[in-house]
Amino acid sequence: MSSDRVNARPSLRSRFQTLEEERARTWTPEALAVNRNQRTRLVREHDATAHVRAGDVLPDISLRPLDGTPVSLSRLAENGPFVLVFFRFAGCPACNIALPYYRDTLWPRLSAAGIPLIAISPQPAGPLSEIVTRHDLPFPVVSDTDLTLSRALGITYEFDEPSRLSAETKGGKSASLNGLDNTWELPKPAVLIAGAGRVVQFADISPDWMDRTESEDILDALGLKKEAASHAA
């Protein structure tokens, strides 16, 4: 895929805006209020000093892809930089926009450069595999069992009361989202780049799940955006 085709695609933010407009047309005012109020509160209460930042060292844990053997973060770091993309769960509409976007606009460049990308959600493997199949994702997707890594990085949030009640009214259970009973906790969408020694080189945590890291920002942090511009010249 050429860089021209990548750059011509709508941004992630514009895709989320389209989703917002669709919801405004099709959702009830009450449902819209629950969703928007939760996101507004998360943005208002977000503490950038409380989560992982550039310069921090990732814990040495192993990640288990849905269809492969465990891979430790230390082993990943031995081969250069790697990218971790945290998302909420397979049925999250915004996640179903973000992951295909990264598949099309980020993964080809990372793959060509030999840089691993791993998508991470706390959802159990069974339901989590649905998003892989639905979008034919070419990069590993792993389950962060019991939110172990997400909590260690300080990037989780809890549903507020209206959001929890809304989910339960629809028959939802927290264990179907994060494997934990009666704990409505999920990771905030986040993108981390780490390298030698598991040292974080780039960290972007999004308290609003409808505002996530653009592929261009990730490529720029890796120096790949500049390389593409140089080759084009």
N, C-alpha and C positions, 0 to 999 in steps of 0.2 A: 504494500500500500504506500503510495507516494505521500510526501509531507503535504503536497498541495491538497490532496483529497482529505487528509486529516484536518488541515486548517479550514477547509470549506464546510466542515460539519458544524451544526448548531452547537453552541456551548452547552455545558451541563446546566448552567444557570438558566439558560433560555428554555431548556427542556423541562426544568422544574416549574418555570413560570407557566408553561403550557398546562402542566398538571394542575397548578393552582387555579387557573382559569376554568378548567374543566370541573373541578370540585365546586367552584363558586356557582356553576350552572346546575350541578346535579346533586349536591349535598344539601341537607337541611341546614338552616342557620345554626341549630343547636350542635350538630355534628361538626360544622366548621369551627364553631367557637371552642369546642373541646380540643380540637387539633391545634388551632392557632394559639390558644392560651397556654397549652403545654410548651409549645416551641418558644413562645415569647418569654415564658418564665425561665426556661433553660438558658436562653441568651442573656437574660438579665442577671441570673445568678452564676453564670459561668466564671470560674476563677482560673485564669490562665497559668497561675503559679502552682496550682494543685495537681496538674497532670504532667505527663512526660514532656520533656523539652529537649531541644538540640543540646548535645553534650552529655546527656544522661546515658547510662549503660543499660541495655535491655537485660532482663533476667535470662538465665540460661535454661530455657525450657524447650521441650520438644513439641512440635506441631504434627498432628496426624491428619494428612489429607484424606478426603472421603474415599479415595480409591488407591491409596498408596501406603508406604511405610513411613514411620515417624521421621521427621527431619528436625534436628536441633538448630536453634538460632545460632549457636556457635559454629556449627558446620556450615551454615549458610554464609556466615561472615568470613569464613576462610577464603571464599572465592570472589570477594569484592562486595559492592553494595547490593542491597536487596530492598524490595518495597513491600510493605505490609499495608493492606487496605482493610480497615475494620468496618463492618456494616451490621445492620440490626438483625434482620431475619429474612427468610426466603419470600415471605408474602408481603413484605414492605414495598409499597408502590415506588417509593423513591429509590430503594435499593435495586428494583427491577429496571430503573432508568440508569442508575449510576454504573452498575457492573457491565452491562452491554456497552455503555459509553467507553469505559476503560478498555473493554475488549477490542473495540474498534479504533480508539484514538491513542491508547497508551501501550497496550500489550505488544503490538507489532514492533514498535521502536525498542521496547525493553528486550524483547526476544532477540532481535537482531544484534543488540549490544551484549547479550548474555547475562542480563540482569533479571533475577527471579522476581516474580510478583506473586504474592500469596494473599488471598482474600479470607478474612476471618470473621466468624459470627459465633455467638454462644449457642446457637440452636443445635439440637441433637442432629446427628448425621442423617437420619431418615428423612425428615422434612427438609433439611438443608439441601439435600441432593437435588431437590426439585428445581432450584434456581440454576443449578449447573446444567441440567437437562433442558430446561426451558430456553436457555440462551446459548447453549453449546459453548460454555466457557472453556477456553483453552488453558487457563492457568489454574493452579491448585486452589481449592476451597477447603478450609479446615474448620473444625468445630472447637471453639475455645471452651472446653468442658468446665462447667462451674464458674465461668467468667474468670478463670485463674489469671490469664495474662491481662485481660482488660482491667481487672481490679488493680493488679500490680502497677499498671500504668496510670491509674487514676482517671480513666476516661468513661466510667459508667455513670448512668443516671437512673433514677427511679420514676416510674409513672406517677403522676399526681393523681389525686383521688378521682376526679372526673374521667381521666383516661383509663384508670383501672376499672371503674364501674362500667364504662362503655365497652371495654374488652370483655369483661365478664358477662355483660348482658348479651353479647353476641356468642356466648359459649366458649370464650377463650380461656385458656389456662396458662399460667406463667411457665410451667414446665415445657409446654410445646414451643416456647420461644427461647428459653435459656436452660432448660433441663433442671430447673430448681422449682420446688413447690412453694407457692405463696410468696414468691419474691419477684416482683415485677421490675426487673432491672435489666438494662441493655447497655451496650456500648454506644457512646456518641460516635457518629461516623468520623473516622480519622485515617490519615495517611502518614505513615512513618517511613523514612529512609534510614537505614543503618548500614554500617560497614565494619571494618576491622575492629575486633574487640567488642562487637555488638554496640558500638557507640552510635547514638542517634545523630544523624546529620541534618535531618529535616523532620519537623513534626507539625502537622496541621490538624487540629481537633475542631470539629464543627458542632457546636451545641444545638444548632438548628439543622435537623436532618434533611431539610430542603435547601441547604446551602453547603455544597461540598467542594472539595478540592478539584480544580480543573486539571486536565491532563497536561496542559502547557506548563503549569506551575511545577508539576512533578518532573517533567522533562528538563525544565530550566534548572531545578535544584540538582539534577544529575549531570548537567552540562550537555545534555543531548540536544536541547533546543538550539544552542549556539552552534553545535556541530552541524546541524541540519542547515542553518543559515549560511555557514561557511561553505558547505558543499554546493548549495544552490548558487552562491556567488561565483 
